[in-house]
Amino acid sequence: MQNIQRRTIDAPAVDVGTLLDLLSTRQDRIWPVPAWSPLHLDAGLAVGSRGGHGRIRYSVSEYEPGRRVRFTFAPGLGLSGYHEFLVVPDGPKRCQVLHTAAGRVEGRMRLLWPVVIRWLHEALLHDMFDNIQREATGRLPQPARWSPWVRLLRLRFAPRP
């Protein structure tokens, strides 16, 4: 499994990196709550910190402040691998925010990933990218919209806001 999502943000990478550094803190302005389960990390955004969101559990395995954070999926989840956020400069006043999920799917996740999890995962990420864009630029010309499939899945699998 490999899934890459990206958004170009018309703001300096340093500004977006500062927002990334606030993940799972009380000052977090980019994780899309209350629409999605909150992100909790037991020791904050630091290598070795454990947590996740909803039923998806992982730990911080690599962290470069202002640039990148990698989470390794917890054993027994049915996902062997990682997901990470990366902020890449694209000129002085623009950057790319990338999210990569990569690894192997095992057990029942072989069915859940392509049918359920992937779609919810991508919708959450696009909501997060919207929050990054809004926070970094002060505007959001076209918010992400959930597909009919995601709305249906959320009736069964997602928390109620």
N, C-alpha and C positions, 0 to 999 in steps of 0.2 A: 504494500500500500504506500502510495506517495501522493500527497495532496498539497499543492502550493497555492496560496491565496496572496494577492498583493494589492496595494493601493498607493497611488502617487499622491503625496500631500504637498501642497504649496506652502511649505514652511521649512525653516532650516532643520537639518537632522538633529542638531543639539536640542532644539525645542521639543521635538517629538521624542527624542531619547529621554528627556527629563520626565515626560509623561509616562513612558514605559517604566521608568524606575519607581514609579508610585504604585505599580500593580500590587494588589492585595493589601495596601495600607489604607488607613482611614481617609487619606487624601486622594485615593484612586478615583480618577475622573473618566477612565476609559473603559473599564470592564462594564459590560452592559447589564447592570442590575436596575430595576427589579425584573426585567423581562426574562433574565436567565439566572440560574443558580449562581450565587456569589463565589468568587475565587478566594479560597482561604489557604494560607501557608503558615505552618506552625511557628516558623522563625523568620517570617518575612521573606523578602526577595534576597535570599542568600543561598549559596551552595550548601546542599544537605537538607534544606528546608523541605518538609513534606506537606502535602495537602492535595488540593484539586478543586473541582467544581462538580456539584451533583455527585453522580456515581463514578465519575472519571477521576482516578487517583494517580498522582505522579509526584516526583520530587525534583527540586532544582538541581541539575547536574552541572551546568555551566552558567556563568553570569559575567558579562562585561558591561558595567554600568554605562547607561546612555546609548548602548549599541545593540546588545543581544542578551537574550535569556533562553536557555534550553531546559526543557523539562523531560525527564525520562519516565515513561509509563511504569506504574507499579506492577509487580508480578501478579498473575492471576486475573488480570483485566481482560485478557484476550487480545491485547495489543502489545507487541514487543517492539520497542523503539522509542521514539521521542517526538516532541513537537517543540518548535521554537519560534520566537519573534526576533526579527532582525530589522534594524533601521539602517538604511544605506543612503548616504548623501547622493544627490543627483543635481549638483550645482549648489550655489551658496544659499538659495532660498527655496529649495525643493528637496524632497527625499522620497524614498520608497520604503514602505513598511511591508515586510514579507512575513508570512506565517507558513512554516513547513511542518507537515506531519509525515513521518516516514517510519516504516517498520513492517513487521509481519502481523497479519491477523490470524488468530488461532481460535479453535473451538467454535462456539456459537457466534463469535464476533465475525467469522467469515460471512455470515448472513447479515448480522446486524450492521456492520460497517457500510456495505454498499446500499442497503435498503433504508436504514434509519439514521445511524450516527453521522455518516458523511453529510447528509443534508442539514441536520441540526447544527453540526459543527460549522459548516460554511455560513449558515445564517447568523450564528453567534459572532463569527469573525467579521462579517460585513457590518453588523451592528457595532462591533468594537471599532472597526475602521471609521465608521460614521462618527463615533465619539471622539476619536483621535483627530479627525479632520475638523470637527466643530470646535474642539478645545484649542487646536493649534492655529486655526485660521479665523475663527469667529463666525464661520458660515458653513452651511451644508446645502448646496444647491439642489441635490437630488438624493434624498435618503434611500437606503437599501429597502427593498420590499420583500417580505417573505412570500415564497411561492405557495400556491394552494396545497402542495404536498407538505411543506414545512408547517403550515397552519394546521393541517390534519394531524401530523405527527405530534405537534405540541399539545393537542387535545389529550393525547395518550401519555406522552413521555416527558413533558416539560412542566416546571413549577408554574403555579398560577401567580401572576404579579399582584 
